[in-house]
Amino acid sequence: MIYQESRGHVLLAILLALVAMLFTAYSYGRMARAYPKGGSAFTYVGEELHPSLGYITGWCMAMDYILNPLICTIWCSKAAMNFVPEVPYVAWVVLFAALFTALNLRGVETSARINAAVAAGLGVVIVLFVVVAIRYVVHLHAGSAAFYLDPVYNKATFSAPAVFRGTSIAVLTYIGFDGISTLSDEAHDPARTIPRAILLTCLITGVLASLEVYLAQLVWPRGAAFPDLDTAYVAVAQRAGGMWLFALMNGALLIATIGSGMASQLGAARLLFAMGEDGALPRKFFGVLNPVRRIPQNNVLLIGGIVLVGALAMSYELGTELLNYGALLAFMGVNIASAVLAWRSDGSRKWVPIVLSVLGFVVCFFLWLNLGPTARWAGTAWAIVGIALWLLRRGQMRRDRLTVTPV
């Protein structure tokens, strides 16, 4: 999708998104150091700026949590069709939405050992692709210097608005580094290790992604259409290595995305449960746990229904942009909180973090403006619903205080 929107400048978009995310990663690191207990954008914005702003930030994050299993379902369905094209897309969507929901209702979770094995397997697949792609390019597509620079800059197709549009989508490459801030309670010396882990994760992700998309663009002829835009990378793998690499890449990513879809659906259910317990959402529905498995089954079923309908009605690209909408708003909030934290300090070098945090906010805001109009309208509607719920909740709490009879 980045390749299509940026007119072939996918590597440039990935690198520009890396710069933007490094500013935000710096702000997350500073906030994690200031609030070493397990935190997130919700905590940082609420504690440093205002609880109301923290709630809205958390509400936008809730959209991300719900959209994550949705786009995983879309991708799994497309990847499964690569293996069994005779089964229609609708059937695969129903299957994966039901699978994620059923496994989560039964309390099935992947262990750390399984996750490590999947990560190691994906690492092997990455190495294999890099080796095969380099061999393919060197032996079959050796060209001039312009050929090797084409993924970075092509004068004939370059358009700044198109590149910025692609960059706003490329943010999805990095989403996840912010989740490290929630692990402060489990980390050793979190004031030092958490900020370092956030920055390194963001940087390493950018380096790996840049290498992979650079080689992929050299392998795939410029201007040639992909069989399916959502699973374009497995088509690149097939061109570079044949059917064996296609099957390996498609299968490895399918397994990983199934695990991601399951985990993200349960994470979304738990977030809605926390909001229900807090009273931000109706407690009788959202704040209920299964007494045996301790699973918020109402929320799991609700998200399963949303995933089923959304995967049939929404494109992968729109789901991605909506997810980025919420993430970029949360990132802007953390950057502002980091700047305010630095402003309140008495240190003589406070201007460095202030400038870096403000730059992070400006870049994220600029990328947010470059999201598609449909995503911005839909995301804004979600935010307005959250604000309305917050106002209703505050009004109810005020009425409850007024009706309390003093003893």
N, C-alpha and C positions, 0 to 999 in steps of 0.2 A: 504493500500500500504506500509506503514511503517512497519507493521507486516511482510509482505512478504519479503521486501528488507533487513530488519534487522535480519531475521531468528528468529522471535518471540520476539525480544528485543525492543518492541515498547515503553514501558515506559522509558527505558534507553535512547532511541533516543529522546523522548520528553524532558527529563530532560537535556540532553546535549545541545539540541537546546535552551532550556531556558537560560542556562549559556551564550551561544553565544549571544543571543538576549539581555540579561541584559547589557552586555558590550556596545552593540550598542544603547540600550535605554539610557544608561548613556551619551553617546556622543550626542544623539539627544537632551537630556535635556540641556546639556551645550550649544549647538548651539541655542536652542530656547531661552535660557537666554541671549545669546549674540545678537541675532536678534529677539527681541520680536514681531515684526510685523509678520503677517501670512507668514510662510515660509515652506520650504520643503527641501528635499535633493538637488533639483535643485538650490534653493536659497543659501543654506549653502555652497555647493561646489563652486558655481559660485562666491559668494562674498569673500570667504576665500581663495580659491585656484586660479581659473582662470575662466572667462566666458566660454571659450571653453570646459573646463572640466564640468562645470555646464550644458552646453547644452547636452553633451553626457550623463550625468547622467539623465537629463530630458527625453532624447530620450529612454533610457533603461526603465525608469518609464512608458513611453507611451506604451511599449510592455506589461507591467504588466496590465495597464488599459484596453487594448484591450483583453488580455487573460482572464481577470476576468469574463466578461459575457460569454465567450466561455466555460469555464469549468463549469460555472453555468448552461448553456444550456445542457451540457452533463449530469450533475448530475440530473437536473430536469427531463430530458427524461428517465434516468434510474429509478428514483423514481416513475415516472408516470407509467412506465411499471410494477412496483411492484403491482400497483392497477389494471391496465388494460393490462395484458400481451398480449392480442389478437391484440392490436394496435402495429405495428412494430416501432422499434427505429427511423427509418428515419422519419416517420410521426410525432412523438413527437418532434424531432429536428426542423422540419419545423414549427410546431405549436409554440414552445417556442421562436424560433428566430423571427418569425413574431409577436408574442405577445409583446415581449420586444420592438421591433422596432415600432410597431403601437402605443403602449402606450406612448413611448417617443416622437414620432412625434406629438401626441396630447397634449403634455405638461403635462401628468399625473405624479404627484410625490406623494410619500407617505408622510404624515404629521409626525411631531414629535410625535404626540399622537398615531398614528398607529404604528410607530416604537417602541415606549415604550410598547405598548400592546403586540406586537410580542415578544419583549425581555422578558417581564414578563411571557408570555406563554411558551417560551423556558426554562425559569428558572424553571417553574413548571414541565416540562417534564424531565429536568435534575434530579430534586429531586426525582421524581417518579422512574426513572431508577435506581438511586443509591439505593433507598430503596428496590426495587424489586430484583436488582442484589445481594445485600448483603443477602437478604433472600434466594435466590436461592443457593448461594455459601455455606452459613452456613448450610442449611437444606439438600441439595442434594449433595454437593461437598466438604464437610469438609474433609480436608486432612492434611498431615504433613506440617512442616515448609517449606520444599522444594517446596511444591505446591504453597504456598503463595509468595515465593521468585522467582518463575519461571519467572514472567514477568520482573523482574529486571535482573536476570542472570541465564542462563542455560549452564552449562559447555559443554554439548554434542553438542550444536548448536552455541555456541558463536564464532563470527568472528569479529575482529576489523574492517576490511574493510566493512563488511556487516552492522555493526552498524553505521559507519560513513556515508555510503550510505543512510541508513534510516534517519539519522540525517539531511542530506541535504534536504530530502523531508519534514521532520518534521518542517522545518522553516516556511512552509505555515501556520502552526497552529498559528503563532504569527503575521503574516503580517497584518497590520492594525494599530498597535500601533503608527507607524510613522506618520499616518494621523492626529494624535492629534496636531502635530506641526503646522498644517495649521489653527488651531482655535485660534491663539494668539490674533487676532483682536477682537474676541468676548469674550475672557476670562477676568475675573477679576484678577488683579495682575498676568499677564502671566509669568513674570520672576520667580515666585515661584510656581504657580499652574500647568503650562504646564509641566515642568520637572517631578514634582511629579506624575501627571496623566499618563505620558508616562511610567514611571517605574512601577507604580502600575498596570496599564493595562496589561503590559507584565507579571508581576509576577502573578497576579490573573488568567490570561489566562493559564499560565503554571500549576498552582496548580489545576485548574478545569480540564484541559485536562489530567493531570497525573492521577487524581482520576478516570475519566471516562474510560480511556484506560486500567487502571489497573484492574478495575472491569470487563470490557469487556473481557479481556484476561483470567481472572479466569473463566468466564462463558463459553467461547468458548473452546472446546477441542483443545489442541495443535496438529498441523498437519492436522486438519480437513479443508477441502476446503470450501470456502464461495460460496453461490449461485451466487453472483456477487461481484467482488472485489470492485467496485466503490461504492456500497451501503452496504458494509459489516456490518456497525454498526446497521442498522435496522434489519438485520438477527440475530445479537447478542441480540437485544431487544426482538425479537420474541422468542428466546430460553429461555430467562430469565423470560418473563412475558406472553408469549402467543400472540395470534392474536391481542388482544386489545392494547397491548403495541407496537406491530409492526405497527399497523395502526396509532396510536397516534404519534409515533416517525417519521414514514415516512411522515405523513401529515404535522407535525409541521416543519420538515426540508424542505419539499417541498415549503411550504408557505414562509419560511424565505429565501430560495434560489431564489425564484421568485423575491422577493423584492430586494435582493442583485444583481441579474442579471440585473434588470431594472436600478437600481441606478448606477451600474458600467458601463453599456453601455452609459448612459448619461454623466457620469464623463469622460469617454474616449472621447466622442464627444466634450465635452467642452475643454479638454486638446488639442485635435487636432485643435480646433478653436483658442485657444490662440496661438498655434504655427503658425497657418496660419496668424493671425493678426500680429504676430511678423516678418513674412516674412520667417520663417524657413521652411514652407511648402507653396505651391502655394496658394496665398491669394484668387484668384478668385474662388477656389473650397472650401478650408478648412476654409477660413475666412468669410463665408457668414452666416447670420442669417435669419430665417424666419421672415418677417416683422410683422406678427401678433402674433405668439406664442413665438418669440424670442428664437427659438430653432435652433441649427446648424444642419439643416435637412440633408444636404449633408453628413455630418460626421456620423449622426445616421444611414442613409441608407448604407453607406460604411461599418460601423462596423457590421450592421446587416448581410450584405453579407459575411463578413469575418467570423462571428460567425456561419452562416449556413454552409459554406464550411468547416471551421475548425472543427466543431463538428462532421461532417460526416467523415472527413479524419484523425482526430487526436484522440489519446486516452486521457483519463483523466490524466493519469500519466505523459505523455509527456507535456500536457498543464500545469500541476502543476510544473514540473521541469523548463520549460521555464519561468514561472512566477517567480520562485525562482531565476533563473539566473539574471533577471533584478533587483530583490529586493536585492540580495546579492551584486551586483555591486554598487547599490545606497548606501547600508549600508557601504561598504568599503570606498566609497567617503566621507560619513559623518564622519566616524571614523578618516580618514586622516585629514579632515578639523578641527575636534575637537583637534587632536594632534597639528596641526599647530597653532590653536588659543591659546592653552596653551603655546606653545613654545614662542610665541610672547609676552606673558604676562611677567610682572616683578615680579610676586609673588614668594615667597620663596618656596611655596608648589606646584609649577607647575608640578613637576615630577609625582605626583600622577595621575592627569588627562592624562598626556602624556602616562604613562605606561598603564593605563586602555584603552585608545583609541587605542593604538597600539595593545594591546591584542585583542580588538574587531575586528580590521582590520585583524589580523592574523587568528583568528578563522573563520571569514566570508570567507576569501580567501581559507582556508582549506576546508570549506564546499562547496564552489563554485567548487573546483577541484573534489569533490566527486559526483557532478551531473553526470547524464548519458552522454555519448559521443554525442548522437543525440541532446540533449538539448544544450550542449556546442557549438556544431557546428552551430546549427540553431540560437542560441542567438548571437554568434559572427558574423554571417552573418547580423543579424539585426543591430548590433552595427556598422558594416562597412558601411551599407547603411546610417546610421545616420551621420557618419563621412563624407561620400561623400557629403551628402546634406549640411552639415555645411560648407565644403570647397567651394561648389558651391555658397552658399549664401554669404560667405565672398568675393568671387571673384566678384560676381555681385555687391555687395555694393561698392567694390573698383572701379569697372568700372563706377558705377553711380557717384561716387565722382569726377572721372577724367573728366566726360562729362558735369559736371555742368558748365555753363557759368557764370563767375563773372559779377555782375551788376556794 
